[in-house]
Amino acid sequence: MPLTYLLLLRHKKILDLAQKYVLSDEEFWTMGQSVFSLQGAFDKRYRDLMEGWRQQRLNIDVQLQSFAAGMFEAWHVEYYEDEDVSSAAQLCCLHRLATYDHIERQR
């Protein structure tokens, strides 16, 4: 979470500059890339934890509530509940690829 805070603080500074100066489109594309990279790292950590908990045959709901003060619980509910983790991860990757394609087409 501290990394997210620092990233968003940096993005705010860039947006403040954009109110005074004309910035390159590349700057905004990079901002989007950094958020997607952070999301990908968070999702990978989630999937690694889930795999470990399943191999240990632990109660997933209890682990989600207790690990890191429940940081991954909302992620689980939003993207993975009622789905197989591998298929949800594929959907997440497809969504990211579609977004990258959309951003590239706008450049």
Order of alpha helices (4+ residues) and beta strands (2+ residues): alpha-alpha-alpha-alpha
